[in-house]
Amino acid sequence: MPFQRIDVHTHGMSDQAVAAVAGRGYEPTGGYRISVRWTAQAALAYMDRQQIAAQLVSMPISFAGSDDDPDFGTNVSRMINEGHAELIATHPGRFGAFATLPADGPEQALEELAYALDELRLDGVVLTSNVRGRYLGDPSLEPVLAELERREVPVFVHPEDCPHIEVLGFGRPSSIVEFPFDTARTVTNALYTGVFQRYPRLRLILAHCGGALPTLGWRIAEHTVMGRGPHDADIDPEHVAQVLRGLYYETALAGSRNSLLPTLELTTADHILFGTDWPAAPEPTVERNTSNLTSFDGFTKDELRGVERANALKLFPRLG
């Protein structure tokens, strides 16, 4: 049987970008100890073992310049995106990519967005849940959101450490609870600040089935009638439900009933996508998560086939 799965959540970048990032003190692996460093060859072997037809690669870090190197964020984002384009050209049909945007300001981000999509022909854009402490709904991000909506391009929203991680993280890996919370935090702020009223055609894919968001969905909606902040948008429970229903949710580290059941309370099976988070998630964890997903009794056979492949093809038809 030919490989069918399309993995929308995997992380990697070229050797050149890895060296540039490491030289500035960034951790290319997000600070996690991983047993496999991403390379195209390692990724292809992994995909063959896991019956994955294609991967969408991303590097969700908010790179910005500094006093001694003001162009670092712009230059390294360009380096990452050009590496992604070369990967796609070398292995057509096996890889896609989300573009990385610099975190120096909207002008630089918009310039790189246009280059990555129009010249490099990448498949979408990755945004972190907060961009150096600025969450969706912050005025500084409005120009980028407006352009993403205009283009109706898929946007992968990946969690990032919140600004207070040293207090809230207890010294533990952020992926345990802080990443799921930050995804819920940014979507909630986007709802309450009217982002989806201004940009209703945003096509967001939330990592890890939205983290804590599905279990909080009704609570977030009900608080629109219990009392909003004085500067919040005029939204109601139906608006919240409509927005959450229209988002996409991917299954990396979220293929169990604990995540899938509340996600299906928010949306339908055709808005759920397959993801693995490899190599940040080790392969045995990926295999257990995939086993949970494929044995989940909340999907019909056709719905599971959609999760594994067909739903992604609606967003990324090139990978078909």
SULLINNOR-V107537 format. One record per residue. RES is the residue in one letter. PHI is phi as a letter, one per 20 degrees, with the letter a starting at -180 (none if undefined). OMEGA is omega in radians with two decimals (* if undefined). D_LAST is the distance of its C-alpha to the last C-alpha in Angstrom with 1 decimal. Layout:
# SULLINNOR-V107537
res=RES phi=PHI omega=OMEGA d_last=D_LAST
res=RES phi=PHI omega=OMEGA d_last=D_LAST
This chain:
# SULLINNOR-V107537
res=M phi=none omega=-3.13 d_last=15.9
res=P phi=f omega=3.12 d_last=12.7
res=F phi=f omega=-3.04 d_last=11.7
res=Q phi=c omega=-2.95 d_last=9.6
res=R phi=f omega=3.00 d_last=10.8
res=I phi=d omega=-3.06 d_last=9.5
res=D phi=e omega=-3.08 d_last=12.8
res=V phi=e omega=-3.05 d_last=13.6
res=H phi=c omega=3.03 d_last=17.2
res=T phi=b omega=-3.00 d_last=18.4
res=H phi=c omega=3.08 d_last=21.0
res=G phi=a omega=3.06 d_last=21.8
res=M phi=b omega=-3.05 d_last=23.1
res=S phi=f omega=3.09 d_last=24.6
res=D phi=g omega=3.14 d_last=28.0
res=Q phi=f omega=3.13 d_last=29.5
res=A phi=f omega=3.10 d_last=28.5
res=V phi=g omega=-3.13 d_last=29.7
res=A phi=f omega=-3.14 d_last=33.0
res=A phi=f omega=-3.13 d_last=33.4
res=V phi=f omega=-3.14 d_last=32.7
res=A phi=f omega=3.13 d_last=35.0
res=G phi=f omega=3.10 d_last=37.6
res=R phi=d omega=3.07 d_last=37.9
res=G phi=n omega=3.06 d_last=38.3
res=Y phi=f omega=3.04 d_last=34.9
res=E phi=e omega=-3.13 d_last=33.4
res=P phi=g omega=-3.13 d_last=29.9
res=T phi=e omega=-3.10 d_last=29.4
res=G phi=m omega=3.12 d_last=30.7
res=G phi=n omega=-3.11 d_last=33.9
res=Y phi=e omega=3.03 d_last=32.7
res=R phi=e omega=3.13 d_last=33.6
res=I phi=d omega=-3.05 d_last=30.5
res=S phi=e omega=-3.09 d_last=30.8
res=V phi=c omega=3.02 d_last=27.8
res=R phi=e omega=-3.10 d_last=27.3
res=W phi=f omega=2.88 d_last=23.8
res=T phi=b omega=3.11 d_last=23.0
res=A phi=g omega=-3.11 d_last=19.8
res=Q phi=f omega=3.11 d_last=21.3
res=A phi=f omega=-3.13 d_last=22.2
res=A phi=f omega=-3.13 d_last=18.8
res=L phi=f omega=3.11 d_last=17.2
res=A phi=f omega=3.09 d_last=20.0
res=Y phi=f omega=-3.12 d_last=19.6
res=M phi=f omega=3.13 d_last=15.9
res=D phi=f omega=3.13 d_last=16.8
res=R phi=f omega=-3.04 d_last=19.8
res=Q phi=d omega=3.08 d_last=18.0
res=Q phi=l omega=3.14 d_last=15.1
res=I phi=d omega=-3.12 d_last=12.6
res=A phi=f omega=-3.06 d_last=9.3
res=A phi=b omega=3.09 d_last=9.1
res=Q phi=c omega=2.94 d_last=11.9
res=L phi=d omega=-3.03 d_last=12.9
res=V phi=e omega=3.06 d_last=16.4
res=S phi=b omega=3.02 d_last=19.3
res=M phi=c omega=-3.02 d_last=23.1
res=P phi=e omega=3.04 d_last=24.8
res=I phi=c omega=-3.14 d_last=28.3
res=S phi=e omega=-3.13 d_last=30.5
res=F phi=e omega=3.12 d_last=31.8
res=A phi=c omega=3.09 d_last=34.9
res=G phi=f omega=3.13 d_last=37.7
res=S phi=b omega=-3.11 d_last=41.2
res=D phi=g omega=-3.10 d_last=44.7
res=D phi=e omega=3.12 d_last=44.7
res=D phi=b omega=-3.03 d_last=41.1
res=P phi=f omega=-3.10 d_last=40.2
res=D phi=e omega=-3.06 d_last=37.0
res=F phi=g omega=-3.10 d_last=35.6
res=G phi=g omega=3.13 d_last=33.0
res=T phi=f omega=-3.08 d_last=31.8
res=N phi=f omega=-3.10 d_last=31.8
res=V phi=f omega=3.06 d_last=30.1
res=S phi=f omega=3.09 d_last=27.3
res=R phi=f omega=-3.14 d_last=26.8
res=M phi=f omega=3.12 d_last=26.9
res=I phi=f omega=-3.07 d_last=24.3
res=N phi=f omega=3.09 d_last=21.8
res=E phi=f omega=3.04 d_last=22.5
res=G phi=f omega=3.09 d_last=22.0
res=H phi=f omega=-3.13 d_last=18.5
res=A phi=f omega=3.11 d_last=17.7
res=E phi=f omega=3.10 d_last=19.3
res=L phi=g omega=-3.13 d_last=17.3
res=I phi=f omega=-3.13 d_last=13.9
res=A phi=f omega=-3.11 d_last=15.6
res=T phi=f omega=-3.09 d_last=17.0
res=H phi=c omega=-3.08 d_last=13.9
res=P phi=f omega=3.13 d_last=10.9
res=G phi=n omega=-3.12 d_last=7.6
res=R phi=e omega=-3.09 d_last=9.9
res=F phi=c omega=2.86 d_last=11.2
res=G phi=c omega=-3.10 d_last=11.2
res=A phi=b omega=2.96 d_last=14.6
res=F phi=e omega=-3.11 d_last=17.0
res=A phi=f omega=3.00 d_last=20.0
res=T phi=e omega=3.12 d_last=23.4
res=L phi=d omega=3.08 d_last=26.2
res=P phi=f omega=-3.08 d_last=29.9
res=A phi=d omega=-3.08 d_last=32.3
res=D phi=e omega=-3.11 d_last=35.2
res=G phi=q omega=-3.06 d_last=35.0
res=P phi=f omega=-3.11 d_last=33.0
res=E phi=f omega=3.14 d_last=33.7
res=Q phi=f omega=-3.14 d_last=32.3
res=A phi=f omega=-3.13 d_last=29.3
res=L phi=f omega=3.12 d_last=28.5
res=E phi=f omega=-3.14 d_last=29.0
res=E phi=f omega=3.10 d_last=26.5
res=L phi=g omega=-3.13 d_last=24.0
res=A phi=f omega=-3.13 d_last=24.2
res=Y phi=f omega=-3.08 d_last=24.0
res=A phi=f omega=-3.08 d_last=21.0
res=L phi=e omega=-3.04 d_last=18.9
res=D phi=e omega=-3.10 d_last=20.5
res=E phi=e omega=-3.12 d_last=21.3
res=L phi=e omega=3.13 d_last=19.1
res=R phi=m omega=3.04 d_last=16.0
res=L phi=f omega=-2.90 d_last=15.3
res=D phi=e omega=-3.10 d_last=12.9
res=G phi=a omega=-3.08 d_last=15.9
res=V phi=c omega=3.01 d_last=19.4
res=V phi=d omega=3.01 d_last=21.1
res=L phi=d omega=3.02 d_last=24.5
res=T phi=e omega=-3.09 d_last=27.1
res=S phi=g omega=2.93 d_last=28.9
res=N phi=c omega=-3.13 d_last=31.9
res=V phi=d omega=-3.11 d_last=32.3
res=R phi=l omega=3.07 d_last=35.5
res=G phi=n omega=3.14 d_last=37.0
res=R phi=d omega=-3.06 d_last=35.7
res=Y phi=e omega=3.05 d_last=33.7
res=L phi=g omega=-2.99 d_last=31.4
res=G phi=o omega=3.05 d_last=34.2
res=D phi=f omega=-3.09 d_last=36.1
res=P phi=g omega=-3.10 d_last=37.1
res=S phi=f omega=-3.11 d_last=36.0
res=L phi=e omega=-3.07 d_last=32.3
res=E phi=g omega=-3.13 d_last=32.5
res=P phi=g omega=3.13 d_last=31.6
res=V phi=f omega=3.12 d_last=28.3
res=L phi=f omega=3.13 d_last=27.4
res=A phi=f omega=-3.14 d_last=28.4
res=E phi=f omega=3.11 d_last=26.1
res=L phi=f omega=3.10 d_last=23.2
res=E phi=f omega=-3.13 d_last=23.9
res=R phi=g omega=-3.12 d_last=24.4
res=R phi=e omega=-3.07 d_last=21.0
res=E phi=l omega=-3.10 d_last=19.3
res=V phi=e omega=3.09 d_last=17.3
res=P phi=f omega=-3.11 d_last=16.2
res=V phi=c omega=3.12 d_last=19.1
res=F phi=e omega=-3.14 d_last=19.3
res=V phi=e omega=-3.08 d_last=22.9
res=H phi=d omega=-3.10 d_last=24.2
res=P phi=f omega=3.11 d_last=27.8
res=E phi=c omega=3.05 d_last=30.6
res=D phi=g omega=3.05 d_last=34.2
res=C phi=f omega=-3.08 d_last=36.4
res=P phi=f omega=-3.07 d_last=39.4
res=H phi=d omega=-3.05 d_last=41.8
res=I phi=f omega=-3.12 d_last=40.0
res=E phi=f omega=3.10 d_last=43.2
res=V phi=e omega=-3.00 d_last=44.9
res=L phi=e omega=-3.01 d_last=42.3
res=G phi=e omega=-3.14 d_last=40.5
res=F phi=l omega=3.13 d_last=43.6
res=G phi=m omega=-3.12 d_last=42.5
res=R phi=e omega=3.09 d_last=39.6
res=P phi=g omega=-3.10 d_last=35.9
res=S phi=f omega=-3.06 d_last=34.4
res=S phi=f omega=-3.14 d_last=31.4
res=I phi=f omega=3.14 d_last=33.9
res=V phi=c omega=-3.03 d_last=34.7
res=E phi=f omega=3.08 d_last=34.8
res=F phi=f omega=3.09 d_last=31.1
res=P phi=g omega=3.13 d_last=30.5
res=F phi=f omega=-3.07 d_last=33.5
res=D phi=f omega=3.03 d_last=32.5
res=T phi=f omega=3.11 d_last=29.2
res=A phi=f omega=-3.11 d_last=31.3
res=R phi=f omega=-3.05 d_last=33.9
res=T phi=f omega=3.11 d_last=31.7
res=V phi=f omega=3.09 d_last=30.0
res=T phi=f omega=3.11 d_last=33.5
res=N phi=f omega=3.10 d_last=34.9
res=A phi=f omega=3.11 d_last=32.2
res=L phi=f omega=-3.01 d_last=33.1
res=Y phi=f omega=3.09 d_last=36.8
res=T phi=e omega=3.02 d_last=36.8
res=G phi=n omega=-3.12 d_last=34.9
res=V phi=g omega=-3.05 d_last=31.7
res=F phi=e omega=2.95 d_last=29.7
res=Q phi=f omega=-3.13 d_last=32.4
res=R phi=f omega=-3.04 d_last=32.1
res=Y phi=c omega=-3.03 d_last=28.3
res=P phi=f omega=-3.11 d_last=27.0
res=R phi=e omega=3.02 d_last=23.5
res=L phi=f omega=-3.12 d_last=22.8
res=R phi=d omega=-3.05 d_last=19.4
res=L phi=e omega=3.00 d_last=20.6
res=I phi=d omega=-3.09 d_last=18.9
res=L phi=e omega=3.10 d_last=21.9
res=A phi=f omega=2.99 d_last=22.1
res=H phi=l omega=-3.12 d_last=23.6
res=C phi=l omega=3.09 d_last=23.4
res=G phi=m omega=3.12 d_last=25.6
res=G phi=m omega=-3.12 d_last=28.3
res=A phi=e omega=-3.01 d_last=31.5
res=L phi=g omega=-3.07 d_last=30.4
res=P phi=g omega=-3.12 d_last=29.7
res=T phi=f omega=-3.13 d_last=33.1
res=L phi=d omega=-3.00 d_last=34.7
res=G phi=g omega=-3.12 d_last=33.0
res=W phi=f omega=-3.14 d_last=35.9
res=R phi=f omega=3.12 d_last=38.4
res=I phi=f omega=3.14 d_last=36.8
res=A phi=f omega=-3.07 d_last=36.8
res=E phi=f omega=3.13 d_last=40.4
res=H phi=f omega=3.04 d_last=41.7
res=T phi=f omega=3.07 d_last=41.0
res=V phi=d omega=3.08 d_last=44.0
res=M phi=f omega=3.14 d_last=46.0
res=G phi=q omega=3.09 d_last=46.2
res=R phi=e omega=3.03 d_last=44.1
res=G phi=f omega=-3.04 d_last=45.2
res=P phi=f omega=-3.11 d_last=47.3
res=H phi=d omega=-3.13 d_last=44.7
res=D phi=f omega=-3.14 d_last=41.6
res=A phi=f omega=3.11 d_last=39.7
res=D phi=e omega=-3.13 d_last=40.8
res=I phi=c omega=-3.13 d_last=38.2
res=D phi=c omega=-3.11 d_last=38.6
res=P phi=g omega=3.14 d_last=37.0
res=E phi=f omega=3.09 d_last=34.9
res=H phi=f omega=3.14 d_last=33.4
res=V phi=f omega=-3.13 d_last=32.6
res=A phi=f omega=3.14 d_last=31.1
res=Q phi=f omega=3.13 d_last=28.9
res=V phi=f omega=-3.10 d_last=27.6
res=L phi=f omega=3.10 d_last=26.9
res=R phi=f omega=-3.08 d_last=25.2
res=G phi=e omega=3.09 d_last=22.8
res=L phi=f omega=3.05 d_last=21.8
res=Y phi=d omega=-3.04 d_last=18.9
res=Y phi=c omega=-3.13 d_last=20.1
res=E phi=d omega=-2.81 d_last=18.5
res=T phi=e omega=3.13 d_last=20.1
res=A phi=g omega=-3.12 d_last=21.2
res=L phi=l omega=-3.09 d_last=24.9
res=A phi=b omega=-3.11 d_last=24.7
res=G phi=e omega=-3.11 d_last=23.5
res=S phi=e omega=3.11 d_last=27.0
res=R phi=g omega=-3.13 d_last=28.8
res=N phi=g omega=-3.13 d_last=30.8
res=S phi=e omega=-3.02 d_last=27.8
res=L phi=f omega=-3.12 d_last=25.6
res=L phi=f omega=3.08 d_last=28.6
res=P phi=f omega=3.10 d_last=29.7
res=T phi=f omega=3.13 d_last=26.1
res=L phi=f omega=2.95 d_last=25.9
res=E phi=f omega=-3.13 d_last=29.2
res=L phi=e omega=-2.96 d_last=27.7
res=T phi=b omega=-3.13 d_last=24.4
res=T phi=d omega=-3.02 d_last=22.3
res=A phi=f omega=-3.12 d_last=19.7
res=D phi=f omega=3.06 d_last=16.9
res=H phi=d omega=3.10 d_last=17.8
res=I phi=d omega=-3.05 d_last=17.5
res=L phi=c omega=3.12 d_last=14.9
res=F phi=e omega=3.06 d_last=15.0
res=G phi=b omega=-3.09 d_last=16.8
res=T phi=c omega=-3.08 d_last=19.2
res=D phi=m omega=3.07 d_last=21.3
res=W phi=f omega=0.03 d_last=21.6
res=P phi=e omega=3.06 d_last=23.8
res=A phi=g omega=2.99 d_last=26.0
res=A phi=e omega=-3.12 d_last=25.7
res=P phi=f omega=-3.02 d_last=26.9
res=E phi=f omega=3.07 d_last=25.0
res=P phi=f omega=3.08 d_last=27.5
res=T phi=f omega=3.07 d_last=27.0
res=V phi=g omega=-3.10 d_last=23.2
res=E phi=f omega=3.10 d_last=23.9
res=R phi=f omega=3.14 d_last=26.4
res=N phi=f omega=3.12 d_last=24.3
res=T phi=f omega=3.09 d_last=21.4
res=S phi=f omega=3.08 d_last=24.1
res=N phi=f omega=-3.11 d_last=25.4
res=L phi=f omega=-3.05 d_last=22.1
res=T phi=f omega=3.11 d_last=21.4
res=S phi=e omega=-3.12 d_last=25.1
res=F phi=f omega=-3.05 d_last=25.4
res=D phi=e omega=3.12 d_last=27.0
res=G phi=e omega=3.09 d_last=26.0
res=F phi=d omega=2.87 d_last=22.5
res=T phi=f omega=3.11 d_last=22.2
res=K phi=f omega=3.13 d_last=19.9
res=D phi=f omega=3.12 d_last=17.4
res=E phi=f omega=3.11 d_last=17.8
res=L phi=f omega=3.07 d_last=17.2
res=R phi=f omega=3.08 d_last=14.0
res=G phi=f omega=3.13 d_last=13.0
res=V phi=f omega=-3.06 d_last=14.5
res=E phi=f omega=-3.04 d_last=12.7
res=R phi=b omega=-2.90 d_last=9.1
res=A phi=f omega=-3.13 d_last=8.9
res=N phi=f omega=3.12 d_last=11.2
res=A phi=f omega=-3.10 d_last=9.3
res=L phi=f omega=3.07 d_last=6.3
res=K phi=f omega=3.11 d_last=9.4
res=L phi=e omega=-3.05 d_last=10.6
res=F phi=c omega=-3.05 d_last=7.8
res=P phi=f omega=3.13 d_last=5.5
res=R phi=g omega=-3.07 d_last=5.4
res=L phi=f omega=3.08 d_last=3.8
res=G phi=f omega=* d_last=0.0
